[in-house]
Amino acid sequence: SKKEQSIDKRERWFQGKPCVAISAVQHAAGRMQVIDSTTAYLTTGDLGFPRINRVAARGWLGGVFEIKANSIKQISKGHRNPQGIVKIGNNIYISEHGPRGGDELNLIKAGKDYGWPFVTFGQAYSSGDYVKPTRPGTHAGYEKPLYSWVPSVAPTELVQLPTGPQWKAQQSQIVMGTLAEQALIFIELLTPNKVGAVTSFDVGHRIRDLELLPDGTMVATTDDGKLLFISRR
């Protein structure tokens, strides 16, 4: 007979604050990057919190955190909806949804504010949106993204391709999934804080998640329930 397997709930490492009514929740983010058996990075979105523009009220919404079983350290703030995260060396990169335009690739720096909802390269959706950016079309006064997309591509997960011959000239590049663009976006890093070539490859599906297999093959999950295995010819 097959041995039964189960998952035991052990400890609560993180509980967000403030509480947001279920009826209002959007921009949940919640991507994790496991560092080791005791540490992980976690992103949180703004959850559609109507007072997100009041710094004292927003608590842990719209942040990047280092979490352990016995400690929580907020690394950065001012994020709208970060849905991708990857650690490269000692650097953390996130992909983040802007409003109507202004999607971002950010290099996370400790203690920095990335500006939402005060600045964004995007625009408000309408006069009835839960919050309107104070200075749309600019990032002045706050940490600027490494790269931004206008119009929106709706970014999701990030992975870094391995070195070696399989991916040829694209080795070590960051790959970002997208929803609205239905593409994989390959991002070259010239230095840890400077982006080079950015190339989009259409896949015809909304890419929700990405992972790398041990042999370097990239695996993508889609919103229409497909599993895509992607490699360089």
Secondary structure, DSSP 4 states (H G I P E B T S, - for coil): -PPP------------SS---GGG-------EEEEETTEEEEE---TT-TTTT-TTT-TTTTEEEEE-SS-EEEEEE--S-EEEEEEETTEEEEEE--SBS-EEEEE--TT-B--TTTEESSB-S-TTSS---SEETB-TTSPPPSEEESS---EEEEEEPPSSGGGGGGTT-EEEEESSS-EEEEEEEEETTEEEEEEEEE-SS-EEEEEE-TTS-EEEEETTS-EEEE---
